[in-house]
Every structure is written in structure tokens, then in C-alpha cells.
């Protein structure tokens, strides 16, 4: 199966003709509205053809799937995760990346000292945090802000960090 990207979760039905609320995490919903034709839904990532998609309010899209034509069928999908093919995502700018691209990068300081491996990226209300697994020590939590992240080298598989005192203790 091709690479899939999580874009949100389905909510309550919207109306009686099978439309469903899609709580989207996309930073570019306008791109999805113009270009998205297929979504993959649920744990089995079942493909569904999109017949209509529009912005209802910030972070909330309304989606109509070809195979879902009534409110009951829409209600059955409530809570299901929605994915798109990576190829269908908005093109990234030169300085942009997907969070999943950071998993497995080697974290090093700007002086070249090894820190550990990026295990995950946490999304918090205040911003994103890189969780760095370290051998024999607790995970390091590094805010994903320019003050601390000097470089993200996807080709070289490195996340370069400028630590302040106490950040890695």
C-alpha cells in the first residue's frame, strides 16, 4: 500500500444525504478541497471516492463520499480516521516537511555531540515537541522552534539542536 498521511477524523453526519463532518488537521484545506478525489478510512484504510468537499469552518470540512448516501451510513463512520495518499498532499515548500519524516533522525547538537534518535513528534496546544530517545537516559523533549532547532537535514538523517542549559538534563 502506498504511503498514507493522516488528515483527520470523521465526526457527526451533516444533513440527511450522507455528508459527514471531517475534523481536519490539514494546514492547507483549500488544496484538499480543490484536488482530493480519494480518501482511505478506518483501520483497514478502505478507499472511498470523494464527490464533494467544502470548508464549513476553520478545521472543519464537510465531505461527501460516493458510497455513503444516507445519514445512517454516515453515522456508522463517526470517529473513523481519514488518510490520503502522500502523492495527493499539497506540495511542500523547500523548508517544509511532514512530521513523520523526522522519526528516526539522529539528533545531534550544533557542536556535533550525539543526543539520540527522534522517536516521535508531540503536538501540543503550545507547539510541537520532538521526543528524542536516549540510551540509558530519559527521553529528551525539545520544542520544535528555531531557537533550539538549528537544522533539519532529511537527506543526512539529522536533526541539529542548539541546546540551552538544562534542556537535555
C-alpha positions in Angstrom: 0.0 0.0 0.0 1.3 3.5 -0.8 2.3 5.9 1.9 -0.7 7.4 3.6 -1.0 10.6 5.6 -3.4 11.2 8.4 -5.6 14.2 7.7 -8.3 14.0 10.4 -11.2 12.1 11.8 -14.9 11.8 10.8 -17.5 13.4 13.1 -21.2 13.5 13.1 -23.4 13.3 9.9 -24.2 16.7 8.3 -27.7 16.6 6.9 -29.6 13.6 5.7 -27.8 12.7 2.4 -24.7 11.1 3.8 -22.4 14.2 4.2 -20.1 13.9 7.2 -18.1 16.4 9.3 -14.4 15.9 8.8 -12.3 17.4 11.7 -9.1 18.1 9.7 -5.6 18.8 10.8 -4.5 19.9 7.3 -2.7 23.2 7.2 -3.9 23.6 3.6 -7.6 22.6 3.4 -8.1 24.7 0.3 -5.7 22.4 -1.5 -7.6 19.4 -0.4 -10.9 20.9 -1.5 -9.6 21.5 -5.0 -7.6 18.3 -5.5 -8.7 15.5 -3.3 -10.5 12.6 -5.0 -9.9 9.6 -2.8 -9.6 9.1 1.0 -8.8 6.0 3.0 -11.0 5.4 6.0 -10.7 3.4 9.2 -8.1 0.9 10.5 -8.3 -1.1 7.2 -7.8 2.1 5.2 -10.7 1.4 2.9 -10.6 3.7 -0.2 -13.6 5.9 -0.8 -14.2 8.3 -3.7 -14.9 11.9 -2.7 -17.7 13.5 -4.6 -17.8 16.8 -2.6 -15.6 18.5 -0.1 -16.0 22.0 1.3 -14.9 24.1 4.2 -17.6 24.6 6.9 -15.5 26.5 9.4 -11.8 26.5 10.3 -10.6 23.0 11.0 -14.0 21.5 9.9 -14.7 20.3 6.4 -17.8 18.6 5.1 -17.2 15.5 3.0 -19.5 13.6 0.7 -18.4 10.1 -0.3 -19.7 8.3 -3.3 -20.5 5.2 -1.3 -22.3 7.0 1.6 -25.7 8.2 0.6 -27.8 8.5 3.8 -27.4 9.7 7.4 -27.3 6.2 8.9 -24.4 5.2 6.8 -22.6 8.4 7.6 -23.2 7.9 11.3 -21.6 4.5 11.1 -18.3 6.2 10.2 -18.2 8.5 13.1 -14.8 8.6 14.8 -13.0 6.9 11.9 -9.6 8.2 10.9 -9.1 9.6 7.4 -6.0 9.3 5.4 -4.9 10.5 1.9 -2.2 9.2 -0.4 1.0 11.1 0.2 1.0 11.9 -3.5 -2.3 13.8 -3.1 -0.9 16.1 -0.4 -0.1 19.7 -1.1 3.4 20.1 -2.4 5.9 21.1 0.3 7.9 24.2 0.1 11.7 23.8 0.4 11.7 24.5 4.2 8.6 22.3 4.9 8.4 18.6 6.0 5.9 16.1 7.3 6.3 15.2 11.0 6.6 11.5 10.1 9.7 12.4 8.1 11.5 13.3 11.3 11.0 9.9 13.0 14.3 8.1 13.1 16.5 11.1 12.5 19.7 11.2 14.6 19.6 14.2 17.0 22.9 15.9 17.4 24.0 19.2 19.0 25.3 22.1 16.9 28.7 21.1 18.2 28.4 17.6 16.9 27.6 15.7 20.1 25.2 12.8 19.6 21.9 13.1 21.6 19.8 10.2 20.4 17.1 9.3 17.9 13.8 11.2 17.2 11.1 8.8 18.4 8.0 11.0 17.8 6.7 14.5 17.4 4.1 15.5 20.0 1.5 18.2 19.0 0.6 20.3 22.0 -1.5 23.4 22.2 1.6 25.5 22.6 3.5 23.9 19.6 5.3 20.7 18.6 7.8 18.8 20.7 10.5 16.4 19.4 10.8 13.4 21.7 14.3 12.1 21.5 15.1 8.6 22.7 18.5 8.5 24.5 20.3 5.3 25.6 20.3 4.8 29.3 18.6 8.1 30.0 15.1 9.6 30.0 13.8 10.9 26.6 14.7 14.5 25.8 11.8 16.8 25.0 12.9 19.6 22.6 10.5 22.3 21.4 10.3 22.5 17.6 11.2 26.2 17.4 14.0 27.9 15.6 15.7 28.9 19.0 16.5 25.2 19.5 16.3 23.5 16.1 19.2 24.7 14.0 18.8 22.4 11.0 16.6 19.6 9.8 18.7 17.5 7.3 16.3 14.9 5.9 18.9 13.7 3.4 21.6 13.3 6.0 19.0 12.0 8.5 19.9 14.5 11.2 18.1 16.9 13.5 20.6 19.6 14.7 19.8 21.1 18.1 21.3 24.2 19.8 20.6 23.2 23.5 20.4 25.8 26.2 21.4 24.9 29.8 19.1 22.3 31.3 17.3 21.4 28.0 18.9 18.0 27.8 19.3 17.3 31.5 
